[in-house]
């Protein structure tokens, strides 16, 4: 169990080092998606800086970019007022 805790602490430190302040700019949806994606990476037990960067890029640029989220929010808003 202590090994799991140490691995998690190392993982969190690596995420902070690699992704840093960019995490603060994420939307709630991006945070949830990135958290799930990083969780799967942590479960592997081994990761690289490139993998951490790749997960961030995949979520923020391809899966759920903020521009898409804004369009979706505007669409949903217009549907509610119709």
Long-range contacts (C-beta under 8 A, 24 or more apart in sequence): 7-42, 7-45, 8-42, 11-38, 11-41, 11-42, 11-47, 14-47, 14-49, 14-52, 15-52, 17-49, 18-49, 18-52, 18-53, 18-56, 19-52, 19-53, 19-56, 22-56, 26-60, 27-64, 27-66, 27-69, 29-64, 29-69, 30-59, 30-60, 30-64, 30-66, 30-69, 33-59, 33-63, 33-64, 34-59, 34-60
